[in-house]
Amino acid sequence: MEQTMEENGVERPERRKHANLRALFDDVVRHVEPFFKEGGGLNGSRTDFWMVRTISDAYPQLSNEEAHVLAKAATRYYLERK
């Protein structure tokens, strides 16, 4: 397991289970941004299916689980910035 350093110099274990997806996150956020813009919903429908589909189409090498992990992370990202 990978270790990370805190500001006080203490090492702590990496908490992410899918650290390999971190490199894709910023690009994924840009791909799914339209789902979170004002009026970007799908007539009140849940958008998580379409977000996963968008991510899977952009990154066909990802498993369905990995696409879901990225979709949930992107949702948290946008909800925290509202």
Legacy VTK file of the C-alpha trace (Angstrom):
# vtk DataFile Version 3.0
C-alpha trace
ASCII
DATASET POLYDATA
POINTS 82 float
0.000 0.000 0.000
1.282 3.442 -0.893
2.109 5.968 1.835
1.447 9.710 1.717
2.899 12.498 3.826
0.710 14.861 5.825
1.711 18.476 6.409
3.104 17.636 9.842
5.463 15.043 8.334
3.536 12.002 9.534
3.055 9.222 7.013
-0.431 7.807 6.520
-1.671 5.072 4.209
-3.308 6.053 0.929
-7.086 5.937 1.440
-8.090 5.717 -2.203
-8.982 2.247 -3.412
-8.740 3.194 -7.098
-5.658 5.407 -7.166
-5.115 4.510 -10.821
-8.276 6.448 -11.737
-6.989 9.711 -10.257
-5.070 10.517 -13.419
-8.328 10.441 -15.409
-10.455 12.406 -12.948
-9.867 15.947 -14.239
-10.686 14.909 -17.789
-13.759 12.961 -16.642
-15.022 16.044 -14.800
-14.879 17.980 -18.074
-16.719 15.196 -19.926
-19.631 15.114 -17.471
-19.827 18.852 -16.788
-22.914 19.323 -19.022
-24.918 17.118 -16.636
-24.317 19.609 -13.830
-24.837 22.891 -15.626
-28.013 24.843 -14.932
-30.718 23.263 -17.057
-28.419 20.375 -17.955
-30.651 17.694 -16.484
-32.630 15.203 -18.483
-36.199 16.357 -17.769
-35.938 15.320 -14.143
-34.474 11.902 -14.962
-31.516 10.540 -13.091
-28.332 11.260 -14.967
-26.051 8.668 -13.369
-26.716 6.111 -16.132
-25.813 8.654 -18.806
-22.747 9.831 -16.916
-21.439 6.266 -16.670
-22.215 5.787 -20.354
-20.360 8.990 -21.250
-17.329 7.911 -19.214
-17.391 4.396 -20.694
-17.572 5.796 -24.215
-14.630 8.130 -23.561
-12.565 5.430 -21.829
-13.489 2.004 -23.234
-10.610 0.377 -21.343
-12.371 1.007 -18.003
-14.561 -1.599 -16.356
-18.166 -0.763 -15.523
-17.199 -0.535 -11.843
-14.416 1.944 -12.588
-16.785 4.097 -14.667
-19.241 4.101 -11.745
-16.493 5.097 -9.305
-15.538 8.029 -11.526
-19.186 9.069 -11.983
-19.754 9.093 -8.217
-16.551 11.057 -7.646
-17.535 13.616 -10.298
-20.979 13.953 -8.701
-19.385 14.641 -5.310
-17.040 17.156 -6.965
-19.893 19.149 -8.482
-22.201 18.922 -5.452
-19.456 20.266 -3.188
-19.061 23.297 -5.467
-22.757 24.199 -5.615
LINES 1 83
82 0 1 2 3 4 5 6 7 8 9 10 11 12 13 14 15 16 17 18 19 20 21 22 23 24 25 26 27 28 29 30 31 32 33 34 35 36 37 38 39 40 41 42 43 44 45 46 47 48 49 50 51 52 53 54 55 56 57 58 59 60 61 62 63 64 65 66 67 68 69 70 71 72 73 74 75 76 77 78 79 80 81
